[in-house]
């Protein structure tokens, strides 16, 4: 589900970034040696430049009145990571998305081409990330600025990295690893930068804690408190508390498993209708590099009034690559999956079958088949092909048959 948001502007607060720098530097200059200036210069000039490019073709064919959409775009990210000075380092990254065709035969959600199916990759040049890290506390990293945040499988908090413009956040984040096999992570979000290069005001507290010392998997607990501003507040402001366990056995024959449960209720100005549960179960077997798994995921419903929602998730990677469930129906969603994944001659292969139905009632939401083939060449180059074919279920759901195709090549340095 794509929404119109405020056009993107620089609100990562460079003044606050400067204040943090000044506080650290002025505090340190009382005891710094004469060569401190040289050390600062070395940190600023002796860093690392980064480059990330992806050229991609996307085609969308839907069984409705919209024209078929095609897009050929290139995404370029150029960044610079400084060296460390007094336990402080910084990172700055710009991003550009350019159409390689004269005409944009697709609806990017910002180009006004509403006669075409949606391909949410608008052309733009933006500040993608800009943050400072402080590592002067043992086993702890403090980060402030515009940044990428991904928790677990991005079911609840992600960066929507599949799109050419990713989702980032203005945030203050603390990550601590003082306890054995334990990671504690807290983030406060004050803004969300969307995949259509817009802003959305938000006040969010994110807490994610995981423990990997069990030997058979990772145990994670989380609490996500999301406060949106009007008019989105009533439908999106929620608090979600959950627990997740996932892992795999060792040996030539492996068993893989995931179990997760969460409860969601209203928060701040959220509607009292926000009251639903979520659970996911996955079980599979892996042998000779091939893994076959069955999954069942339910985004519950509050008696048909509200469907469990994850507005900050990387939704493309959850309930089918055809992107038919970027918003949860009010009667909820049950997604039964069969997945086969492995490698052949260095090529990553993934096939997934989805069967969709309502959590509340008996509505058939259709089915989908997804396929991926991707390969890396060394550490820097990659190519891939991905297909998604969705078949609509019961009439009245607002869904139509949809086929999507992607071809891409990328490089990173």
Buried (B, 14 or more C-beta within 10 A) or exposed (E): EBEEBEEBEEBBBEEBBEEBBEEBBEEBEEEBEEEBEEBBEBBEEEBEEBEBBBBBBBBBBBEEEBBEBBBBBBBBBBBBBBBBBBBBBBBBBBBBBBBEEEEBBBBBBBEEBEEBBBBBBBBBEBBBBBBBBBBEEEEBBBBBBBBBBEBBBBBBBBBBBBBBBBBBBBBBBBBBBEEEEBBBBBBBBBBBBBBBBBBBBBBBBBBBBBBBEEEEBBBBEBBBBBBBBEEBBBBBBBBBBBEBBBBBEEEEEEBBBBBBBBBBBBBBBBBEBBBBBBBBBBBBBBEEEEBBBEBBBBBBBBEBBBBBBBBBBBBBBBBBBBBBBBBBBBBBBBBBBBBBBBEEEEBBBBBBBBBBBBBBEEBBBBBBBBBBBBBBEEEEEBBBBBBBBBBBBEEEBEBBBBBBBBBBBBEBE
